[in-house]
Amino acid sequence: MIRRATALSFLLVGLLAIVQAAPAQEVALPGVAVAGTIGALSVSPEFDSREWGISYEGAIRYTWPSGFQLQAGVSYSLVDPEEVQGIPVPSSIKEKREVLNVFVDPRLVLNMGESSFAPYVGARVGYLHHSYNLPGSVSPPVLPATINGSGWIIAGNIGLLVRLSHSLAVEVNGQFGVAPLGDIKVDDGNVEDTIADSGTSTFTGAIRAGLSYTIIPGS
């Protein structure tokens, strides 16, 4: 999954080599824009675990003439758990862990001049909810249950905007930070129990690529 997301990022960057430069203008046009990206996310609710999977993200942002951006959005990810609460997940089970994140990103575009390229730096604060439908099994004996929890993502962002036209731009970015997650809850359909001291504060990272379009240019 991560290989496909990484390949997509390189493909989008490679396409830029055949796009003719538009007339000189600001890369990040001031005003209201919508953005959508696809990539790979790592977030691991279990201790000593690393989970990667595909991530989809949609956002709306406002860009000021100074280059400051404020962005809010939602991401939805499907990651592959290697184990859930100490129980190894067999490769034959295709169930994915669902991760929903609502976030706010303050960002600063470092070049608002007349150019086709502009790097940016920023941060992310988001509220996250993860859920996994654990299938039942005979060996080891496991009852089917839903395992879920909530927490936060606190991360830094670094990226590159590449203008394709007056209002359209390609965006490639990376995200690195921590995800302080609360205790995990297990619901077998009858009783929901909270597993004490099961919360984690683990590394989270992502690579994404996509497009942004300015729908309401600023004055």
Disulfide bonds with the S-S distance in Angstrom:
none
